Amino acid sequence: MACIKRKELESYLEDVDTFTNPKIQLEQYATSPHIAACMLYTAQTSYGDIENKVVVDFGCGCGILSIGAKLLGAELVIAVDVDAEALAIAKKNIDELELTGIDLIQCDVDTFRFSRQVDTVMMNPPFGTKMKGIDLVFVKRGLEVSAGSVYSLHKTATRGHIIKKVNDWGVKMQVLANLRYNLPQSYKFHKKSTVDIEVDYMRFTNKPVMRHKQPFMY
């Protein structure tokens, strides 16, 4: 069971600051409090993958998923992003909520290494609009570092391609929900104030969950 209700979680996440200067090359778009709360709450209440777990957030941005995971009782959250400015905002958000047990790491997902596997990866990766295939790079790396599950958002239009890839990898994938991602006007080339994108909330698994008895190290 989750230690707090979904609406309460979403209320906390509404206070999380987002990007002040988003970088288009990194496809930086904020995850809404509603979507973040739904993602995390489903992972916890349906699968028990957050509370008392070691959670990694790849491409953490300003930290909304990391913060939400900690609020749901994660033992340790490791928030990874290549962008120092995003991590600075994430640190400010974490400090304002007076949370502990969230480690911020500036690193590319390809070069980040763990000494052992973690329990859960929770992420909203780049959709692959600017760098083709980057979304699946994130998924594959998540599967490498997780002993349990990888949760991720992807454009619904790419579902067929993702199914083919995970079948090639021998990985199990479930579409947990089909969501409307409300994309705000973030860049100068955006002509509309908001655009709705249809996205899939996916769960990937390739190994049985392993219980960690000793302290986690990385």
PEWO-V52080 format. One record per helix or strand of 2 or more residues. SS is the DSSP state (h for helix, s for strand). FROM is the first residue (numbers start at 0). LEN is the number of residues. If there is no record, write none. Layout:
ss->SS from->FROM len->LEN
ss->SS from->FROM len->LEN
//
This chain:
ss->h from->5 len->8
ss->h from->23 len->3
ss->h from->32 len->15
ss->s from->53 len->5
ss->h from->63 len->8
ss->s from->75 len->6
ss->h from->83 len->13
ss->s from->101 len->5
ss->s from->117 len->6
ss->h from->133 len->12
ss->s from->145 len->10
ss->h from->155 len->14
ss->s from->171 len->13
ss->s from->193 len->12
//
